[in-house]
Amino acid sequence: MLETFDQEIAAYIRRSEESGELRRARNWGKPLEADEGYEATPADLRMGYKILKNAGVVPPEVEIMKSLHAMREQLSALEPGSQEAQALRQEIQKAQLTLALQMDALRGG
């Protein structure tokens, strides 16, 4: 007989309780900790961001922020008037615009 997904989950939890696996968990009997920034994250994005976090992946906006930081570090090492610095400043502006648009979209703008 096929079990529903809920029944399968309940059976798995029951087996984990019986084997003592749940009691060995570091958070057993303690309230769940809310992740930093959880409340600030829009409700419709929380699950997706949680999945990304658990997979060790950051949201695209964070990748852009990291990229901007790296480009600014690189720019600080360049000669201010050089063509390379000018090109890098343009890349920084593009990344800033992309980030601003994505953040605005997240805010529902």
Summary of the structure (lengths in Angstrom):
residues: 109
radius of gyration: 22.7
end to end distance: 49.7
largest distance: 74.2
contacts: 207
relative contact order: 0.07
helix: 62%
strand: 0%
